[in-house]
Amino acid sequence: MEPALLNEVPSLDLADYTSGDAVKKEKFVADLGSAFTNIGFVAIKNHGLSDVLRIKLYEAVQRFFFLPETEKKKYEHPELFGQRGYIGKGKETAKGFKVADLKEFYHIGQPEPVGDMAHNVFPDEFPEFEEYTTEVYRTFENAGKTLLKAIAVYLRLEEDFFEDKVKNGDSILRALHYFPIENPDLVPDGAVRAAAHGDINLITLLMGASAEGLEVLRRDGKWIAITALPDQIVVNVGDMLDRLTNHKLKSTIHRVVNPPREKMGTSRFSIPFFMHPRADMNLACLESCVSVEFPKLYVNMTAGEFLDERLRELGLKK
């Protein structure tokens, strides 16, 4: 039986999973699994991010992006392939598109990198930028680990299946600025704030943006707007989890559309957390997700190999 088409993202409470109440935990797992097999998105409350921290983070991020271009470019490091520091306008193009997205962004990785992981690059002008981005990184990493436990239970794996795979993982906090367009007539044909795409990672955790614009593609081909209440974050499946589960859990296509013409001259800020595993994680489809009815869809590769492939497709790596 086909699941019902959803016009809104299901809302769940992460405290139901961690409460110690077996019934609430079981229902949370079932509802999360249903959402991720149907629409690929869910709204979550009790995620650990306070309003105060969210507001301080956005203030710090906005101060950076309102710096002159020459100041921002001091923190651009092409040799890091867009994995740390500032990535300027026109640098990222969604897979399958020829026109770059109308955005600039800043990447923060593991606060305490291990092995050959890149170290973070932070703006000297704003010490609070490092303070708040690092705190949010750790907050979302913890929430993401809890959600991955629930996903593992849903998939009938050991609850800690993902734990060693995401410890010191390649997760990224991305501070995004969809910059103002003073003259909409000069925008290249087909250019949007973020063209239709699926995320690369296991799961994405997204706090509320400063403006509307996020849309998700429903299974029947209809685009629906995504909004979350102030106390919620939106969580979606990424391509790596889709591959691992042989498309049982859906990495849903989403986009950020341009605002109405009269609002093109305004900024939009958004800060997603992309939960990545370690580069050596094997993304081969789980045997439990492959059958005669659902044959294997993807070739075997590691998370590192998949990330490298996608960075080249996005134009961040040559």
C-alpha positions in Angstrom: 0.0 0.0 0.0 1.4 3.4 -1.0 1.9 5.8 1.9 -0.2 9.0 1.8 1.3 12.0 0.1 2.3 14.6 2.7 1.7 18.3 2.4 3.8 19.1 5.4 6.8 17.7 7.2 5.9 15.4 10.1 6.8 16.8 13.6 8.5 14.6 16.2 10.0 15.1 19.6 13.6 13.8 20.1 12.9 13.6 23.9 10.5 10.7 23.1 13.5 8.7 22.0 15.7 9.6 25.0 13.0 9.6 27.7 13.5 6.0 28.8 9.8 5.3 28.0 9.9 2.2 25.7 6.5 2.9 24.1 7.4 6.5 23.2 10.8 5.4 21.9 9.2 2.7 19.7 6.7 5.2 18.3 9.4 7.7 17.6 11.5 5.1 15.7 8.4 4.0 13.7 7.4 7.6 12.9 10.9 8.7 11.9 11.3 5.7 9.7 7.9 6.3 8.0 8.9 10.0 7.3 12.3 9.0 5.9 10.8 6.3 3.6 8.0 8.6 2.5 9.1 12.3 2.2 12.7 12.1 3.5 12.2 15.1 5.8 11.0 15.5 9.4 10.8 18.4 11.9 12.4 17.7 15.3 12.1 19.5 18.6 14.2 19.1 21.8 17.3 18.9 19.7 19.5 20.8 22.2 19.9 24.2 20.3 18.6 27.1 22.4 17.0 30.2 21.0 19.7 32.3 22.6 22.5 30.4 20.9 20.7 30.4 17.5 20.2 34.1 17.6 23.9 34.8 18.6 25.1 32.5 15.9 23.0 34.3 13.2 24.3 37.6 14.4 27.9 36.5 14.2 27.4 35.0 10.7 25.7 38.1 9.4 28.5 40.3 10.6 31.0 38.2 8.7 29.0 38.1 5.4 28.5 41.9 5.5 32.3 42.4 5.5 33.8 43.8 2.2 34.6 41.2 -0.4 38.3 41.7 0.1 38.1 41.0 3.8 36.1 37.8 3.3 38.5 36.5 0.6 41.3 36.4 3.2 39.5 33.3 4.5 39.1 31.5 1.2 41.4 28.5 0.7 40.9 26.8 -2.7 43.4 24.1 -1.7 40.9 22.9 0.9 38.3 22.2 -1.9 35.6 24.2 -0.2 35.7 22.0 3.0 36.9 24.8 5.3 36.6 28.6 5.5 34.9 31.0 3.0 33.6 29.9 -0.4 32.8 32.9 -2.6 30.0 33.8 -4.9 29.7 31.7 -8.1 31.8 28.8 -6.8 29.2 26.0 -6.4 27.0 24.6 -9.1 24.4 21.9 -8.2 24.9 18.5 -9.8 23.4 18.5 -13.3 23.2 22.3 -13.6 25.4 24.7 -15.6 24.7 28.0 -13.7 26.2 28.6 -10.3 23.9 29.1 -7.3 23.3 32.6 -6.0 25.1 32.2 -2.7 28.3 32.4 -0.7 29.1 30.3 2.3 31.5 29.4 5.1 32.4 25.9 6.2 33.3 24.8 9.8 34.5 21.2 10.3 35.6 19.1 13.3 36.7 21.5 16.1 39.5 19.0 17.0 40.5 17.4 13.8 42.4 14.1 13.8 44.8 12.5 11.4 45.0 14.3 8.1 41.7 16.2 8.5 41.9 19.9 7.7 41.9 22.5 10.5 39.3 25.1 10.7 39.8 28.7 9.4 38.1 31.4 11.5 37.8 35.2 10.9 40.2 37.2 13.1 37.7 40.1 13.2 35.0 38.2 15.1 36.1 35.8 17.8 32.5 35.2 18.6 32.1 33.6 15.1 34.4 30.7 16.2 32.8 30.5 19.6 29.2 30.1 18.4 29.8 28.1 15.3 31.8 25.6 17.3 29.2 25.3 20.0 26.4 24.8 17.4 28.6 22.2 15.6 28.9 20.1 18.8 25.2 20.6 19.7 24.1 19.3 16.3 26.7 16.5 16.2 25.2 15.2 19.4 21.6 15.5 18.2 22.7 13.8 14.9 24.2 10.9 16.8 21.0 10.3 18.7 18.9 10.4 15.4 21.3 7.9 13.8 20.7 5.6 16.7 17.0 5.8 16.1 17.6 5.2 12.4 19.7 2.1 13.2 17.0 0.7 15.3 14.5 1.3 12.5 16.8 -0.6 10.1 17.0 -3.5 12.7 20.7 -2.8 13.2 22.5 -2.5 16.5 21.6 0.8 18.0 25.3 1.9 18.0 25.8 0.9 14.4 26.7 4.4 13.3 28.6 5.4 16.4 32.2 4.4 15.4 31.5 5.6 11.8 30.7 9.2 12.7 33.1 9.6 15.6 35.5 12.3 14.4 33.6 12.2 11.1 33.8 14.7 8.3 30.7 16.7 9.3 30.3 20.3 8.2 28.5 23.3 9.6 27.7 25.5 6.6 26.8 29.2 7.2 25.0 30.3 4.0 24.3 33.8 2.7 22.0 34.1 -0.3 23.1 37.6 -1.2 20.9 40.4 -2.4 20.3 40.8 -6.1 20.0 44.6 -6.7 19.1 44.2 -10.4 17.0 41.0 -11.1 17.3 41.6 -14.8 21.0 40.8 -14.6 20.6 37.4 -13.1 21.7 34.6 -15.5 18.9 32.5 -16.9 18.2 29.6 -14.6 20.2 31.0 -11.7 18.5 30.4 -8.3 19.6 30.6 -4.7 20.1 26.8 -4.5 19.2 24.6 -7.5 17.4 21.3 -7.0 19.7 18.8 -5.3 20.1 16.0 -2.8 22.6 16.4 0.1 25.8 14.4 0.0 25.9 13.2 3.7 24.1 10.8 6.0 21.6 13.3 7.5 21.2 17.1 7.5 20.1 19.1 10.5 18.8 22.6 9.6 17.7 25.3 12.0 15.1 27.9 10.9 16.4 30.2 8.1 16.0 34.0 8.1 13.5 33.9 5.3 11.3 31.5 3.4 12.4 29.7 0.2 13.1 26.1 1.0 11.0 23.6 -1.0 11.0 19.8 -1.2 10.0 17.7 -4.2 7.2 15.3 -3.3 7.0 11.8 -4.8 4.3 12.9 -7.2 6.5 15.7 -8.6 4.9 18.6 -6.7 7.2 21.1 -4.9 6.0 21.9 -1.4 7.3 24.7 0.9 9.2 23.5 4.1 8.7 25.5 7.2 9.5 24.6 10.8 8.3 26.1 14.1 10.8 28.3 16.0 11.6 25.4 18.4 12.1 22.9 15.6 14.9 21.9 13.3 14.3 20.2 10.0 16.2 16.9 9.4 16.5 15.2 6.0 18.1 12.1 4.6 21.3 12.6 2.6 22.6 10.6 -0.4 25.0 8.5 1.7 22.2 7.1 3.9 20.1 6.6 0.7 23.0 4.6 -0.8 23.5 2.6 2.4 19.9 1.6 2.6 19.4 1.0 -1.1 17.0 3.9 -1.4 14.8 2.6 1.4 15.4 5.9 3.2 14.9 8.6 0.7 17.3 11.5 0.0 14.7 13.8 -1.3 15.4 16.5 -3.8 15.1 20.1 -2.4 15.9 23.6 -3.5 15.9 27.2 -2.3 13.8 29.3 -4.7 14.4 33.0 -5.5 12.1 35.4 -3.6 9.5 37.6 -5.3 11.1 40.3 -7.5 10.4 43.0 -4.9 12.4 41.0 -2.3 15.4 40.1 -4.5 17.3 42.9 -2.9 17.2 41.3 0.5 19.6 38.7 2.1 18.6 35.2 3.2 20.7 33.3 5.8 20.6 29.6 6.5 22.8 27.3 8.6 22.6 23.6 7.9 24.7 20.9 9.6 25.8 18.1 7.3 26.4 14.9 9.3 29.2 13.0 7.5 30.8 9.7 8.6 34.5 9.1 8.5 36.0 8.8 5.0 36.6 5.1 5.4 32.9 4.2 6.0 31.7 1.5 3.6 28.6 2.7 1.8 27.8 -0.7 0.2 24.0 -1.3 0.4 23.0 -3.2 3.5 22.1 -6.8 2.7 18.9 -6.4 4.6 17.8 -3.6 2.2 18.5 -5.7 -1.0 16.0 -8.3 -2.3 14.5 -9.6 -5.5 11.8 -7.0 -5.1 14.4 -4.2 -4.4 17.6 -5.1 -6.3 20.8 -3.3 -5.5 20.9 0.2 -7.0 24.3 1.5 -6.2 28.0 0.4 -6.8 30.1 -0.1 -3.7 32.2 2.8 -2.5 33.5 4.5 0.6 32.1 7.7 2.0 35.4 9.4 1.1 35.2 8.2 -2.5 31.6 9.4 -2.8 32.4 12.8 -1.3 35.3 13.2 -3.7 33.1 12.3 -6.6 30.5 14.8 -5.6 32.9 17.7 -4.9 34.1 17.3 -8.5 30.5 17.4 -9.8 29.9 20.5 -7.7 32.9 22.3 -9.2 34.7 22.6 -5.8 37.4 20.1 -6.8 39.0 19.8 -10.2 
